[in-house]
Amino acid sequence: MVLDLKHLIRKAADFWFPRGVTCIGCGEDIFDERYGLCPSCLKDLGIIYGRICRRCGRPLPEMSTTLCYACFGKLTSFKGNVAVAAYSDFAQQLIFKYKYKDHRYIGYHMAEMMAELLQTTWISDVDCIVGVPSSKKRIRQRGYCQMALLAEHLSEMTGLNHLRRILIRTQDTPRMKKLNREARSQALKGCFEVRTPEYIVGRSVLLIDDIMTTGATLEVCSRALLEAGAAEVWTMTFATVYDNQPSANKSFLEKILQHF
């Protein structure tokens, strides 16, 4: 009788919560494939919540107004940036798998979280999405442009038009992991151009990338879009680099966890 009851419970669970869906972080079975993460891994991701800087999207310390200390008095071509998560070890692991290990399905779940975030921020009235482009060399190496794929997913989820191959990278750049903002800006000078400006003239553009480190790449790309005639540029990244990463337990994270 006990075995029969357990069998019935397992059958019911399989019907309502089919197995075979695994967490993209730890690989454990999950009952809800939304976002592709189990609750434990989602907390490890380091979702950004609460008051954030209106320019870089990083959490604001107490007593700050709308800009963090680093952004105060600094002008950027983009109006503001928002990010889903801190660049934690776990976020780094996900991005690495997506960019370098051909785990393309991770991009879909990254886009899910970015689409959710877009609904809760002050970014409004954007009417198209542009991804930060990879060079032809890196596209050949990886087999795809990771930001174009992410932008495509985000377009499908939000209804915003994805402008493909509008912004192009005209030359490859060396790895910039250890460079500061000034050195990155210098290395990126002349590396991006808008190929068909008529598609962005007068439009509000959402520029997306995987990580905001110093903001140099977003700045150079935003400037190219504005010079080509875009009315304004907002930016969004999956992760952002900063000190004192927050606990992930409020706001946007709670909205996500309600689906589990």
C-alpha positions as CSV (number, residue, x, y, z in Angstrom):
1,M,0.0,0.0,0.0
2,V,2.8,2.4,0.9
3,L,4.6,1.6,-2.3
4,D,1.5,2.1,-4.3
5,L,1.0,5.5,-2.7
6,K,4.5,6.5,-3.4
7,H,4.1,5.4,-7.0
8,L,1.0,7.5,-7.4
9,I,2.7,10.5,-5.9
10,R,5.6,10.1,-8.3
11,K,3.3,9.7,-11.2
12,A,1.4,12.9,-10.2
13,A,4.7,14.8,-9.8
14,D,5.9,13.6,-13.2
15,F,2.7,14.9,-14.7
16,W,2.6,18.3,-13.1
17,F,6.4,18.8,-12.9
18,P,8.0,16.8,-15.8
19,R,11.6,15.7,-15.2
20,G,14.5,16.2,-17.6
21,V,14.7,20.0,-17.0
22,T,18.0,20.8,-15.2
23,C,19.4,23.9,-13.6
24,I,21.9,25.7,-15.9
25,G,24.1,26.4,-12.9
26,C,24.3,23.2,-10.8
27,G,22.7,20.6,-13.1
28,E,20.1,19.5,-10.6
29,D,16.6,18.7,-11.7
30,I,14.2,21.7,-11.4
31,F,10.4,21.7,-11.6
32,D,10.2,25.1,-13.3
33,E,12.4,25.8,-16.3
34,R,11.7,29.6,-16.1
35,Y,15.1,31.3,-15.9
36,G,16.8,27.9,-16.0
37,L,18.0,28.2,-12.4
38,C,17.1,26.5,-9.2
39,P,16.4,28.9,-6.2
40,S,19.8,28.2,-4.7
41,C,21.7,29.1,-7.8
42,L,19.5,32.1,-8.4
43,K,20.5,33.4,-5.0
44,D,24.2,32.8,-5.8
45,L,23.8,34.8,-9.0
46,G,23.8,38.1,-6.9
47,I,20.7,39.8,-8.3
48,I,20.9,43.6,-7.9
49,Y,18.1,45.1,-6.0
50,G,17.1,48.4,-4.3
51,R,18.3,51.9,-5.1
52,I,20.8,52.0,-8.0
53,C,22.8,54.6,-9.7
54,R,20.9,56.2,-12.6
55,R,23.9,56.2,-14.8
56,C,25.9,52.9,-14.2
57,G,23.1,50.8,-12.6
58,R,25.3,49.8,-9.6
59,P,23.8,49.8,-6.1
60,L,23.9,53.2,-4.4
61,P,25.4,53.5,-0.9
62,E,23.2,55.1,1.8
63,M,22.9,58.9,1.7
64,S,23.5,59.0,-2.0
65,T,20.9,60.7,-4.3
66,T,20.7,59.4,-7.8
67,L,24.3,58.9,-8.8
68,C,27.1,56.9,-7.3
69,Y,30.4,58.6,-6.4
70,A,32.2,57.2,-9.5
71,C,29.5,58.6,-11.8
72,F,29.1,62.0,-10.1
73,G,30.3,64.7,-12.5
74,K,31.1,62.2,-15.2
75,L,29.3,62.5,-18.6
76,T,28.4,59.5,-20.7
77,S,26.9,59.2,-24.1
78,F,24.3,56.7,-22.9
79,K,21.5,58.0,-20.7
80,G,21.8,55.2,-18.1
81,N,22.6,51.5,-17.6
82,V,20.8,48.7,-15.7
83,A,22.1,45.2,-15.0
84,V,20.5,42.0,-13.7
85,A,23.3,40.9,-11.4
86,A,26.7,41.5,-9.9
87,Y,29.6,39.9,-11.7
88,S,29.9,37.2,-9.1
89,D,31.8,34.0,-9.6
90,F,28.5,32.3,-10.5
91,A,27.6,35.0,-13.1
92,Q,31.1,34.7,-14.5
93,Q,30.6,31.0,-14.9
94,L,27.3,31.4,-16.7
95,I,28.7,34.0,-19.1
96,F,31.8,31.9,-19.8
97,K,29.7,28.9,-20.7
98,Y,27.6,31.0,-23.0
99,K,30.4,32.8,-24.8
100,Y,33.1,30.2,-24.9
101,K,31.6,26.7,-24.4
102,D,28.8,27.0,-27.0
103,H,26.1,26.7,-24.4
104,R,23.7,28.8,-26.4
105,Y,20.6,27.9,-24.4
106,I,22.0,30.0,-21.5
107,G,21.5,33.1,-23.6
108,Y,17.8,32.4,-23.6
109,H,17.6,32.4,-19.8
110,M,19.8,35.5,-19.6
111,A,17.4,37.2,-21.9
112,E,14.4,36.1,-19.7
113,M,15.9,37.9,-16.7
114,M,16.8,40.9,-18.7
115,A,13.3,41.2,-20.1
116,E,11.9,40.9,-16.6
117,L,14.3,43.6,-15.4
118,L,13.3,45.9,-18.3
119,Q,9.7,46.0,-17.0
120,T,10.8,47.2,-13.5
121,T,13.3,50.0,-14.4
122,W,13.0,53.6,-15.4
123,I,14.1,52.8,-18.9
124,S,11.1,53.7,-21.1
125,D,10.1,54.4,-24.7
126,V,13.0,52.5,-26.2
127,D,11.8,51.1,-29.5
128,C,14.7,48.9,-30.8
129,I,17.5,46.7,-29.5
130,V,21.1,46.7,-30.7
131,G,23.7,44.2,-29.4
132,V,27.4,45.1,-28.9
133,P,28.9,43.3,-31.9
134,S,31.7,40.8,-32.0
135,S,34.4,40.8,-34.6
136,K,34.2,38.5,-37.6
137,K,37.2,36.6,-36.3
138,R,35.5,35.9,-33.0
139,I,32.2,35.0,-34.6
140,R,34.1,32.4,-36.7
141,Q,35.8,31.0,-33.6
142,R,32.6,30.7,-31.6
143,G,30.3,29.9,-34.4
144,Y,27.8,32.7,-33.6
145,C,27.6,36.3,-32.2
146,Q,26.5,35.9,-28.6
147,M,25.0,39.4,-28.3
148,A,23.1,39.1,-31.5
149,L,21.5,35.8,-30.2
150,L,20.8,37.4,-26.8
151,A,19.2,40.4,-28.5
152,E,17.1,38.1,-30.7
153,H,15.7,36.4,-27.6
154,L,15.1,39.7,-25.9
155,S,13.3,41.0,-28.9
156,E,11.0,38.0,-29.0
157,M,10.2,38.4,-25.3
158,T,9.6,42.2,-25.3
159,G,8.3,42.9,-28.7
160,L,11.1,45.5,-29.4
161,N,12.6,45.4,-32.8
162,H,16.1,43.9,-33.0
163,L,18.2,45.8,-35.4
164,R,20.6,43.2,-36.8
165,R,24.0,44.1,-38.2
166,I,23.3,47.8,-37.8
167,L,26.3,48.3,-35.5
168,I,29.4,46.5,-36.7
169,R,32.9,46.0,-35.3
170,T,35.4,47.1,-38.0
171,Q,38.5,45.6,-36.3
172,D,39.4,43.1,-33.7
173,T,40.8,44.2,-30.3
174,P,43.1,42.5,-27.9
175,R,41.8,41.1,-24.6
176,M,41.1,44.0,-22.4
177,K,40.5,42.3,-19.0
178,K,43.4,44.1,-17.3
179,L,43.0,47.5,-18.9
180,N,41.5,50.5,-17.2
181,R,38.8,52.7,-18.7
182,E,41.2,55.1,-20.4
183,A,43.2,52.3,-22.0
184,R,40.1,50.4,-23.1
185,S,38.7,53.6,-24.7
186,Q,41.9,54.1,-26.6
187,A,42.0,50.5,-27.7
188,L,38.3,50.7,-28.9
189,K,38.7,53.9,-30.8
190,G,37.5,53.5,-34.4
191,C,36.5,49.9,-33.8
192,F,32.7,50.4,-34.3
193,E,30.6,52.0,-36.9
194,V,26.9,52.1,-37.9
195,R,26.4,50.6,-41.3
196,T,22.8,51.7,-42.1
197,P,22.1,54.8,-40.1
198,E,18.7,55.4,-41.6
199,Y,17.3,52.6,-39.4
200,I,18.2,54.4,-36.2
201,V,17.7,58.1,-37.0
202,G,15.5,59.7,-34.3
203,R,15.0,56.4,-32.5
204,S,15.6,55.5,-28.8
205,V,18.0,52.5,-28.8
206,L,18.5,49.9,-26.1
207,L,22.2,48.7,-26.4
208,I,22.9,45.4,-24.7
209,D,26.1,43.6,-23.6
210,D,27.0,40.8,-21.3
211,I,29.1,42.7,-18.8
212,M,29.7,46.3,-17.8
213,T,33.3,46.6,-16.5
214,T,34.5,50.1,-16.9
215,G,31.7,51.1,-19.3
216,A,34.2,51.9,-22.1
217,T,32.7,49.6,-24.7
218,L,29.1,50.8,-24.0
219,E,30.4,54.4,-24.2
220,V,32.1,53.9,-27.6
221,C,29.2,52.1,-29.1
222,S,26.7,54.6,-27.7
223,R,28.7,57.5,-29.2
224,A,28.7,55.7,-32.6
225,L,24.9,55.3,-32.5
226,L,24.3,58.9,-31.5
227,E,26.6,60.2,-34.2
228,A,24.7,58.2,-36.7
229,G,21.4,59.9,-35.7
230,A,19.9,58.0,-32.8
231,A,17.9,60.2,-30.5
232,E,19.1,58.5,-27.3
233,V,20.8,55.4,-26.1
234,W,20.1,53.4,-23.0
235,T,22.2,50.4,-22.1
236,M,21.5,47.1,-20.3
237,T,23.9,44.3,-19.3
238,F,23.5,40.9,-17.7
239,A,26.2,41.6,-15.2
240,T,28.2,44.5,-13.8
241,V,31.5,44.7,-12.0
242,Y,31.6,46.5,-8.6
243,D,32.7,46.0,-5.0
244,N,30.5,45.0,-2.1
245,Q,28.2,42.8,-4.1
246,P,24.7,42.8,-2.5
247,S,22.7,39.9,-1.0
248,A,20.1,38.7,-3.5
249,N,16.9,38.7,-1.5
250,K,14.5,41.5,-2.5
251,S,12.7,43.3,-5.2
252,F,13.4,41.9,-8.7
253,L,14.7,38.6,-7.2
254,E,11.4,38.2,-5.2
255,K,9.5,38.7,-8.5
256,I,11.5,35.9,-10.1
257,L,11.3,33.5,-7.2
258,Q,7.5,33.7,-7.1
259,H,7.6,31.5,-10.2
260,F,9.2,28.6,-8.4
